[in-house]
Amino acid sequence: MNLVAPPEHPFAQFVRILGKGKRGARNMTREEAREAMGMLLDGKVEDTQLGAFLMLLRHKEESAEELAGFTEAIRARLQAPAIAADIDWPTYAGKKRHLPWFLLAIKALANSGLRILIHGGGAHTAGRLYSEQLLTLLEIPLCRDWQQVGSALDEHNLAFTPLGAWAPQLQRMIDLRNTLGLRSPIHSLARILNPLGAKVGLQSIFHPGYQAVHREASQLLGDHVVVIKGEGGEIEVNPDGACHLYGSEGGSNWDEEWPALSAQRHVKPESLEPEHLQAFWRGDVDDDYGRLAVLSTMALALRALGEPRDTAFARGEEIWRKRHTPSQ
């Protein structure tokens, strides 16, 4: 009989912090979160520990300090080259009620001269339409490495890169969604990462109350961000409702409330037809909801870059009119 207790796994301390009962569990400090994520990224954790850690964190709900620590660990390992970008645009939720009109806003903004990096985590939930599924239709460059990203931004001011191409460990955690039965905290963490250090990061957090937590995490990191509760979880302003902007720049926070653009709510389409986006972009069809969603989402991006709301809407109108004449 072996009477010598085996040594505790180094990662066990982090599972214990999160799971030690109602009275014993607590948030991790920023430093603890940085160390824990570092071990996850470096492959120093057992699969059972990974699942337990993600689900305990999901149950507790992550703090701003934890999100900041996780992000620091990831950024330290990315080794992304110095590629200039104006806007970091994460897209991880997928759409199920409305088409992803924000993709047309992105295309128009890129044609106006803004350099935009889009990144996403794949089609992980059934019944949703994901940005990755529309790249070919909308002629958005798909980039599998940073060299391709740089070339696409130089040529088109626009690049989409899948999370798995530059953070495969995080993509694996996202892919556990159907094994664990719940989305992991990685879905929201990915929105903060801003891998190229773009001038401004846009974030959409659907879970009520967590827009402020994400802003606080970005503030701790010293990032320039605007966080909203976007339509369907994507960075898209819903013109049928008010939109609250949670901004942070230079360590200072600001808030802004945008009223609804439509007096009445639009009827949800019976089905999502991606070709309708393409036809609307060409000007072959009209769509009142889509027009307002695209305009207000462009205005959001321009507001994040420092333009006042009214000026942002006016410039958005002009950018949309000139969307077929890319800026050189």
Buried (B, 14 or more C-beta within 10 A) or exposed (E): EEEEEEEEBEBBEBBEBBBEEEEEBEBBBBEBBBBBBBBBBEEEBEEEBBBBBBBBBBEBBBBBBBBBBBBBBBBEEBEEEEBEBBBBBBBBBBBBEBBBBBBBBBBBBBBBEBBBBBBBBBEBBEEBBBBBBBBEEBEBBBBEEBEBBBBBBEEBBBBBBBBBBBBEBBBBBBBBBEEBEBBBBBBBBBBBBBBBBBBBBBBBBBEEEBBBBBBBBBBBBEBBBBBBBBBBBBBBBBBBBEBEBBBBBEEEBEEEEBEBBBEEEBEEBEEBEBEBBBBBBEEEEEBEBBBBBBBBBBBBBBBBBEBEBEEBBBBBEEBBEEBEEBEE
